[in-house]
Structure formats: structure tokens, C-alpha cells
């Protein structure tokens, strides 16, 4: 029985593909969420597509937390004014 040969001597690191992610300023996102801006409005303000923003929101826990906190603060502020 012949000896087994390894077919992959060296694996090259995979090159990163695609567009680099758009930087998101979390302070701006929090302020927009505080005034109850919708996801499409926030995406437009950041210069992103709605789908790109949705994907980043689902992938980035910090961004999702800032959105939830900003919207909750905005709702409580709105209730105080009533």
C-alpha cells in the first residue's frame, strides 16, 4: 500500500473580498433613534442602503443595543412631555 501524500502543502490565506464596511458613528445613531427615526431614515443619514444597515444591525450587537437604548429613551421622553 503506497504512502498517502498531502495535496495541500501550504494554504494561502483567503483574500478579503467585497467592499469595506461603512463606518457607523454610534452617537449619531443614538441621537437619531432618540427622535424615533426609522431604520431607512438612519441608513440614509449614514449613507448606507436599507439592506446594508439591516445586515449590520443583525450582525453588530453594539449597534443593536444603541438603537434599542436610543428608542427607549426617546419613548420615555415623549411620555414625559404628554
N, C-alpha and C positions, 0 to 999 in steps of 0.2 A: 504494500500500500504506500503510495507516494506521500511525502510530507505536504501538509497544507500550506499554501502561500497566502500571505496577506495581500489583498488587492489595493488597499489604501495605505500607502506609505506615509503620506502627510496629508492632513486635511487642511485645506485653506479656510481661513475664517470667512464667513459669508459677508459680502459687502452689504452695507445698509442701502436699502432701495427706497425710492419714493421721496416725497417732499419732506423737509424737516418740519417738525411740529411748530405751529404758530405759538409764540409766547403769549401767555394769558396773565394779565395783571389781576390778581385776586382782589385787590382793593376796589378796582373798578367794578368787578363782577359783584362784589358785596353791595356796593352803592346802588347798582342797577337792580339787583334783587330786592333791595330795601324799598325801592319805589315801585315794586311789583312789575318790573319789566319781564316780558315773556322770553322764553329761550330764543326764538327767532330774532327778537329785538336785541338781545345781548350778543348773539352771534354776529349780527350786522354791525353792532358797535365795535366789536373786536376785529372785524374784517374777515370773518370765517363764514363758511356755509353752515346752514342749519344742521345738516347731517354730520359735518365735521365737529361741530360743537357738541352734538348729542353723543357722538362716539367718544370724545374726550371726557365728557361728563360721566359716562358709564365706566370709563377706564380709570379716571383720576378721582380717588376718594376725597382728596383735599378740596378739589373744585366742587364736588357734590356737597360736601359739608359746608363750604362757604355759601353756596346757593341756598341751602336749607336754612342756615342761620340768618342770612340776609332777608329771606322771605318771611321768616317767623318774626323777626324784629320789625319788619315793615307792617305786618298784620297787627301786632300789638300796638304799634304807634298809631295806626289807623283807628283802632278801637278806643284808644285814649282820647282821640280827637272827637269822637262821637258824643 
